[in-house]
Amino acid sequence: MAATTHTVSNQVPPLVGYDVFAADRVLTEAVRRHVPPGLLAGVRGELGELGRAAGSAQAQEWGERANANPPVLRTHDRYGHRIDEVDFHPAWHRLLGHAVSAGLTGAWHRPAGHVRRAAGFLVWTQAEAGHGCPLSMTHAAVPALRTDPALAAEWEPLLTSSVYEQGLRPVAQKAGALLGMGMTEKQGGTDVRSNTTRARPLAAAGEYLLTGHKWFCSAPMSDGFLVLAQAPGGLTCFLLPRVLPDGTRNAFALQRLKDKLGNRSNASAEVEFDGTWARRVGEEGHGVRTIIEMVAATRLDCVLGSAALMRQAVAQAVHHCAYRSAFGGVLIEKPLMRNVLADLALESEAATVLAMRLAAAYDAGTDSERAFLRIAVPAAKYWVTKRCAPLVGEALECLGGNGYVEESGMPRLLREAPLNSIWEGSGNVQALDVLRALQREPMALNAFLQEVGRARGADHRLDRAIKDMLTELADLDGIEARARRLAERMALVLQGSLLVRWAPPEVADAFCASRLGGDWGAAFGTLPHSLDLASVVERARPDRQDEEG
């Protein structure tokens, strides 16, 4: 019997069937800014194709199914043989396969490769975030492997391949491979120098047997892992394949999968090594030095991942308010809601602009840009990832009760939001890493100051913030206890500098007035009412595509 009690009205159409890339003015401008003109048309074409896929109903369904059907651990087969496999829903493989084919693990060999890959990662993560973990680790493993030319020659073509081949086989039989990372242990967590996993050298040069464990090992069905273990010469990096060259399984016992707050589509496992064969990467005792560039690259992906979650949350909130009416008008036109949306849009834009600037520094590859990354990456990772959870929570509230319902997709974004602040070193680790760069690498601070100094004189609030930051840097008393405050200040000054140089005046004005000038409350939606908030919100609308998109 048909329901006749009421007519459904004032419901917002789903945000689907749109180009995630072209609808993001901030990202399209960043690509135009950082990609050489001769490459721009082709890059925009590939990102537009990926953007349309990310905004499609099919990709959204894949994301929903991959999270509704989390991975399942199978330790033994039906006969009792140990197999240590994880079954993923087909949607996971479709998401991962599309990402690999789009080049999201292939930045290192293409011109403007890091900007192209960063933009694609930011776009595709908005379809589903969990499968970004193996993408990120595979991409980031390349510089670590390059410390051993023989290993790099064998593995790098597979890691940067655009072919995704699921299933465990010797990598020599595959056209593409994924690589993970295992550093964390039960007793030490972030303090990897306290690792207890032991590596015993074999007769063959560079070969070892590992005994020990890893407390967090994400994407355990990857083809191999970079891990740290104590060799006779100290903490050392190793490449551990899941399948040995002769086709037999390496000793890699999956004890259980973590029951996580978010990131449900991705498997994070506890693993035990018992005579597990591995090859040394780099010199004995240089494990942290060998793997540190991988860590830095994955930290940038944390910034990108958070920027993607923020952008998707803002897009959903602005879209909802553009169609939903209350109290006699459309929500987006209500002054107080407009203030909330503008504040969220500012945070999202600042995150995207900063993330893409870091990717461009990777492409530049100069000594100055490498020095800039040394201090800018941990500062950005500290601040942007911390801003993600409160932003997503506020964006969810813009949808009201509808946003609290799983069908909206907002709860999944909210559960995912804290992850990047924890992964690859939580807030304290990042803040202390900023201090370490300041104390040990003078070139890093010089490069950072040169970058923010490019906007000096353009906004008095930014100038004052830079002066205050320099005063803070000159005071070493109790510096460790002030490390978070300092990292936050440096990140905000850097974001302000970039926005003053590259964003529309209304965006830069609002950012400097609130984040740098102090005319701001403790919650979103507390911007000065005299600003041009309508233009800031209009810029963030996902149904207003870039004119060149």
N, C-alpha and C positions, 0 to 999 in steps of 0.2 A: 504494500500500500504506500503510495507516495505521500511524503510529508507535506502538509498544507498549513502548518502553524505559522510559518514566517518565510520571508524572502531573504536570502543571504545577500548582503550588500556591504560596502565599505571594507572589503577584504583586499589585501594587496596581492597583485599577481606575482608569481615566483620570479626571482631573478635568475633566468635561465635563457639559453640560446643567445648569448652575447659574447663579444670578443673581450676577454679579460685584459688583454694587453692594450688594445686600442681605447678601451674605456678608462684607462688609467693615465691621465694626462701627465702626472708626475713622472711615471716610468717612461712614457714615450719621449718626454723631454730629456730625460737622463740618457736614454739610448741615443737620441739625436746629438746630444752634447759630447758623449764619450766615444762614439764609434766614428772612425774616419769616413769622410763623405763618400769616398769611392765604394765603401762596403755597405753604406747605410740602407740602400734600397733592398738589398738581399737580406740583411739582418732584420729589417722591419717585416719583410715578407715571411721569414721563418717564424718570427715571434707572433705575427698575426695568425698564422696557421695554428700555432700552439695555443694562442689565446682563445681562438674559437673552439678548439677542442676542450680547453679547460672550462669554458662556460657552457658547454653542451649538456643536454639532459643525460647523455650517456656517461660522461665523466662524473657528473654528480651522483648518478646511480652507482657507479663503481666505488666512489668514496663511501657512500652509505653502506653498501654491502660489505666492503672490506672491514669496516668498523663494527658492523653488526655481527660479523662472523670472524672473530679473532682467530689467530693461528693456534694450531693444536699440536702438542708435543707427542711424538711417537718414539719411545725409547727402544722398543723391541718389535720384531715382526711376529706373526702368528705362531711361529715355531720357537720363539724364545731367543732368537738371535738379536744381538744388540745392533740397532741401525741408527739411532740418534738423528732423527729427521723431524722437521716441522712442516706440517701441512698448512698452506695458505689458501684462502679462498681465491677462485679464479680472478675476481676483481682486482686483487692485489697484483697479480701477475700482469694484468692488462695495464694497470696504472704504471707499474715499473717498466714494462716493455715500451710503453709510449714515451716515457721519460728518457730512457736510454736511446731510443731511436731519434729523439729530438736533440741529442748531443749534450745531455745534462751531466755526463761524466767525461766529456771530451773537450775541456777548455784549453789544455796545454799545447795543442798543436795548431790551433786556428788563430788567424789574425783577429785581434780584439776578442779573443776567446773567453776571457774571464768576464767581460761586460756582457757578452752574448749569453754566456751560461748563467750569470747571475740574474739577468732579466728573465730568462726562461725558468730558472728555479723559482723566482718570485711569482711568476705567472702560474706555473703548474702546481706549486704547493697549495694554491688556493682551491684546487680540486680536491686534494687530500694530502695531509701533511705527513702521515706516518711512514710512507714509503720513501720519504726524503732522506731517511737515515742511511740506507745502503748507497743511495746516490751520492750523498755527501762524503761518506768514508771512501768510496771508490775514487771519486775525484781527488780527494785530499791525499791519498796514499802515494800519488805519483812522485812528488818531490822527495819523499823518504826513500822510495825504491831507487831513485837516481843516485843515491850514495853508493850503490853497487851496480855498475854498468851491466853485468851479466844478468842479474835479476830484472833490471829495468828492460833489457832487450827482450826478455821472455814474457814479462807480465804487462808492460805498459801498453803495447798495442791492443791487448785484450781489455784492459781497464778503460781505455779511451774509445773503444769500439762503439758503434751505433747498433750493435746486435745484442739482444737480450736472449740468453739461453738458460732457462731454468733447469734444475736437476744437477745432481752431484756426479761429475765425471772428471777425469784428469784434464787439466786446463789445456793441454796440448791437443785435445779433441774438441775444443770449443772455439767458437768465433768471437766470444765476448765473455768477460768474467766480472764478478763483483768482489770487492775486498772490504773486510770489516776491520775492527780494531778492538783489542782487549788490553786494558791497562789496570782497571780498578780491581782491587782484591778486598776480601772481607775485613781484614784487620787495618787497612790503610786508607781506603777510599781515594781521595785526591792525592794523598801523600804516596806517590808511586815509588819513591825511594825505599819505602818500607816493604815493598813486595817480597814475598817469600818463595814464589815459583822459581825452581832451580833448573838450570840448563847444563847438561853434561856433554862435553865435546865428544864427537865420534872421530874415527880415524880419518874419514874423508874431510877435506878442508871445508870449513864453513857449515858443517852439519852437526846438529845437536839433538839430544832427547830432553824434552821438558817434563817436569813433574810439578804439579801444583794446581792452581785454580784461577778462575776469573769470576768475579762477583756479578759483573754486568757485561754481557756480550750481546750486542744488538745484531739483528739480522743473521742468525746463526747458520742459515742455509747459504751464506756467501761462499765463494770458492776458496777463500783464504782469509787470513787475519794477520795484521801486524800486532805483535804482543811484546810485552816486556818481561824479562826474566833475569835472575841473577846467575851470570856466567862466572867462571873463575876470575875474570878480570873486572867484574862488577856488573851493574845493571846494563843490560844489552837489549837491542831490538832484534826481533826474529820475524820471519815470514813463515806462517804455519798454514799449509794447505789442508783443506778438508779431505781431499783424495790424493793419495800418493801417485807418483808417476806410473807405477805398475798397475794401477786401477784399484788397489785395495784401499779401504777406508783408514784414515789416520785415527789415532786414539783421541777422541773428542767427545767425551761423555756429557750429554745434556742432562743436568740434574732436574731442572724445572724451569718453567717460564714465569717471569714476573707478572703479577697481577697489578697493572699500573693504573694510575688515575686517568690518564689519557694515552695518546699514542697507541691506541688499542689494536690497530691493524698490524703494527710492527711487533715482532717477537724480540724480547730481551731475555736472555737465558743466563743461567748459572752453569758454568762448564768446568769439568775436571780434566787435567792432563795427567796421563800415566804412561810415561815412555812415548810421548808424542813427538814425532819427527818434525824438525823445523830447520830453516836455513838462516844463518846470521845475516843481518842487514846493518852495514856499518861496522865499526870497530867495537870490540868488547869494552864495556865500561862507558860507552858513549850512547847509551840507549835513549836518554832524554834528548840529547842533542840531535840524534838521528830522527826522532819522531816528532820533534817540536814544530817543524813546518807543516806536518799533517795536522797537528793540533791547531795551529794558526788558521789553516784553511777551513777547518771544520768550525772554528769560532766565527769566521766570516759567514758561514752558512747559518749559524745560529742567528746572526743579525738579519740575514736575508729571510730566514724562516719566520722570525718574529715580524718583520716588515710585511711579509705576505699575509700572515694571520691578521695583523692590524688592518691592512688594506681591505681584506675580505669582510672583516667585521664592520668597518666604516661603510663599505659599499652596501652591505645589507641594511645598515641603519639608515643611511641616506635614502636608499631606494624605498624602504618601508615608509619613511616620513614624507616622501614625495607623493605617495598615493593614499595614505591613511588620513582621514578627516576626524577631527574632534573639536568640540566647543566652537563650532561654526566656521571652521576653516581647515585647510590642509596643514598637517603638523609642521612641515618644513618651513612654513611661513610664520609660525608662532615665534615671537622674539626669544623666549627662553629656550625652546627646542633648537632654534637656529644657533644659539650660543653653544649648546652642548655639541651639536653636530660640527660646528666650526672648530671647536676645541679638539675634538677627536680627529678631524681632518688634518689639523696642524701637526698633531703628534704622528700621524701616519705619514704625512709628506716628509717631515724631518727624518723619519726612520728610513724611508726609501731613498732620499737624496744622499744620506750618509752611506748607506749600504752600497749604492752604485758608485760613489766616489772611491770607496775602498777597493771595489772590483777593478776600477780603472787604474788604480795604483799598481795592482798586480800586473795588468797588461803593460804598463809603462816599464816596470822592471829596472828602473834606475836605482843607484845607491840612495839617492834622496827619497824616492818613493818607498823603497824598502825600509828605510829608517822611519818614515812617517807611519807605515803600517805597524811597525813594532810597538808604537804607543797608541795609535788610533784604534787598532783592532780590539785590544782588551778594554779600552775605554768605551767603545761603541758596544761591544758585547755586554759589558756591565749594564749600561744605561738602557739601550733599546730593548733588550730582552726583559728587563724589569718593568718597562712601561707597557708591555704587551698585555699582561693579565688584567690590570685595572682598566685599560682601554677596552678590551673585549667585554669585560663585565658591564661597563657603561653602555657600550653599543647594544648589548643584549637587552638592557633596560629600555632602550629606545623602542624596542618592539613590544614592551610590556609583557603580559602573560604569554603572548604568542612566542616571544623569544625564549621563554623558559621551557618550551615544549620541544622535544627532540626533533620533530619534523621540520622545525625552522633551520636546523643545522647549527644554531648558535651555541647550544650546550657542548657540542663537539669542539667548536673553536675554543670555548672557555676551558675545557679540560686540557686541551693541547697547549694553552697559552703559557703555563709555567715551565714547560719542558726546557726551552732553550736557555733559560736562566740557570738551569741546573747542569745541563749537558756540557761537557768540555770545560768544567770548572765553574763553580757557583760564583755568586757575587763577590765574596771575600777574595777568592782566588784571582779574579780579574782585577780587582782594585789593587791587590798586592803586586800583580804583574805590572800594572801601570807604574807603581813605585819602583819596581825593579828596573824597568826601562829608564826611568828618570835618573836613577842612581848609577847605573852601569853603562848607559849608552847616550852620551851627550848629543850625538847626531840625531837621535830620535826626538828629543825635545826641540832641537833647532828646526828640524823638518816640520814638526807640529806647529811651532810658532810662525814659521814662514807661511804655512797654509792658512791659519786663522788670520794672519796679518794682511792677507790679500784683500780683506774686506774692511780694513781699518779706515775710519773717516766716513764711512757710509751710513752709520747709525750710531748715535751717541750712547745708546744703551749697550750695544755690543762693545763699543770702545771701553766703557766703564767695566763691563764684565771681564774683558781681557785684562784690564789693569788689576782687578780684584784677583783674578786667577794667578797673575804673576806674583802678587803679594802672598798668596797662599803657597805658591811654589818656593818662595824665598824663606818661608818659615818652616824649619825642619823639626821644631819642637813637637813631640807627640805625633809625628807624621803618620805612623802606622795606624793609630786610632782614628786618624782623619782621612784614611785612604779612600773610603767610599765617598765622602764629601768631595774630595779632590777629583776622583774619576767622574763623578756626576757633573761637576763644574766644567771639566775639560770637554766632556761629550756635548754639553749644552752650548758651550762657546763654539765648538766645531760645527754643530748643526746650525747655529745662528749665522756663522760666517758663510756657510754654503748657501743658506736661504737668502741672505742679503745679496749675494752675488747672482743667484740663479732663479729664485722664485719671483712670482709677481709681487709688486709692492705691498698689496694688502696682506699677503701671506707672511712676508718678512716682517712687516709692521706688527702684526698680531703676535708672531713668535717672540720678537724682541720685547714687546710690551709685557708679555706674560712670563715667559721662561727666563728672560734676562733682566727685565725691568722691575719684576716683582709685583706687577699689577695683575694678580692672579690669586685664586683661592686654592684650597686643598683638594677640591674635587673638580672634575671636568664640568664645563658649562659656566665658568666663572671668569670669562674674558671681559675686558672693558667693553661696555655696551656701545661706545662711540666708534668702534672699529667697523670696517666694511666686512661684516660677517657673512652677508648674503653671497658675496663673490667667493669667499673661501668655501662655503658649502656648495655652491654651484660647480666649482672646480672639481669637487669630489664625487659628483653624481656619476654612477656607472652607466647611465643611459645617455650620456653626452660624450660621444666618442671623439678622440683626437681627430682633427680635420684631415690629417695625413694618414690616418689609420686605415 
